[in-house]
């Protein structure tokens, strides 16, 4: 069974798409002013939430939380993080 190899043009297109994703996602995330840590080595950002760290992969549009990976764009990631924060605030008020 032969293995498929990407052509140079396909590789360039993929790298451009990832670069475009990163730029668009950072623009969206920065608008929301939620604190995060950035890791350039794997092109991700980490949101520290009351329910643990949420990792958003800027170039591949995925989030990881508690060992599970979900497809998500920047808007989905922001909603996910805000929901965790809101849930924890409601829990604290209800105590």
C-alpha positions in Angstrom: 0.0 0.0 0.0 1.5 3.3 -1.1 1.6 6.3 1.2 0.2 9.6 0.0 2.6 12.5 0.1 1.5 16.1 -0.2 2.8 18.1 -3.1 4.7 21.3 -2.4 1.7 23.3 -3.6 -0.6 21.4 -1.3 1.8 21.9 1.6 2.0 25.6 0.9 -1.8 25.9 0.7 -2.1 24.1 4.1 0.5 26.3 5.7 -1.3 29.4 4.4 -4.7 28.1 5.6 -3.2 27.6 9.1 -1.6 31.0 9.1 -4.9 32.6 8.0 -6.8 30.6 10.8 -4.3 31.8 13.4 -4.7 35.5 12.4 -8.5 35.4 12.2 -8.8 33.5 15.5 -6.5 35.8 17.4 -8.4 38.8 16.2 -11.6 37.3 17.5 -10.1 36.2 20.9 -8.4 39.6 21.5 -11.8 41.4 21.2 -13.1 39.5 24.2 -10.4 40.5 26.7 -10.3 37.1 28.4 -6.8 36.4 29.9 -4.8 33.6 28.3 -1.3 32.2 27.9 0.1 31.7 24.4 2.3 28.8 23.3 4.0 29.3 19.9 5.5 25.8 19.9 2.1 24.2 19.1 0.2 27.4 18.1 -2.2 27.2 21.0 -3.5 29.4 23.8 -4.6 28.3 27.2 -7.5 29.8 29.2 -7.1 29.1 32.9 -10.7 28.5 34.1 -12.2 27.4 37.5 -12.8 24.0 35.8 -9.3 23.6 34.6 -7.3 24.7 31.6 -8.9 25.0 28.2 -6.5 24.8 25.3 -7.5 26.3 21.9 -5.5 25.3 18.9 -5.4 28.5 16.7 -4.4 26.9 13.5 -6.5 23.7 13.5 -9.7 25.1 15.2 -9.9 22.6 18.1 -10.3 22.9 21.8 -9.1 20.5 24.5 -10.5 20.4 28.0 -10.2 17.6 30.5 -8.6 15.2 28.0 -11.3 15.6 25.3 -10.8 17.3 22.0 -13.6 19.1 20.2 -13.8 20.9 16.8 -14.3 24.6 17.5 -13.5 28.0 16.0 -12.5 31.0 18.1 -16.1 32.0 18.7 -17.0 28.5 20.0 -13.9 28.6 22.2 -14.9 31.9 23.7 -18.4 30.7 24.3 -17.1 27.5 25.9 -14.8 29.4 28.3 -17.4 32.1 29.2 -19.9 29.3 30.0 -17.4 27.7 32.4 -16.7 31.1 34.0 -20.5 31.8 34.3 -21.2 28.4 35.7 -18.6 28.8 38.4 -19.9 32.3 39.3 -23.4 30.9 39.7 -22.1 28.1 41.9 -20.2 30.5 44.1 -23.3 32.8 44.5 -25.5 29.8 45.3 -23.1 28.6 48.1 
